[in-house]
Amino acid sequence: MNKVELASKLWEMHSKSGMDVSKKHSEEVVDFVFDSITEAMKRGEEVSIAGFGTFAVKQRKARQARNPRTGQTVNVPAMKVPKFRAGKGLKEAVK
């Protein structure tokens, strides 16, 4: 499922419940959720959604790696990377 399909499912849910919501509005809601998570992570905040999981930023240390084509050693700088930890509800749902 991608972002457009997720917005379509949201629109279908609202349509079935009798709410007059456009597909464009559903897309804007989905975009807002993802943008809000992204902005919080940019500020170094953790985003926890009960029953689903936690989005966080992890600091990776600088290290040396090897280029698989040439075998040459390369320095990889320290960097921040996104991390997701699945919550209990999500883990149970996919078992």
C-alpha positions, 0 to 999 in steps of 0.5 A: 500500500502506498500513500495514495492508496492510504488516502483512498481508504481514508476517503472510502471510510468517511464516505461509508459513514456519510461524511462529505469529504473529498478525496483531495481532503483525504490526501491532505490529511495523510500528507499532514500526518506524515509531514508532522512525523517528519518535522518532529523527527527533524527536531530530534523528537520521538513520535510514539503511536500507541499500538502501532510503534515509535519513530525515532532518530538514532545517531550512527557513529563514524566508521570505516567501510569497504567499497565492495567493487574496489576493496578500498577502505572508505570513511563513513561519517557520523550521521542521524538515521530514522528508526522505527520500533514496532509496538505490541499491537502491530507485532501481534497483528502480523504474527 
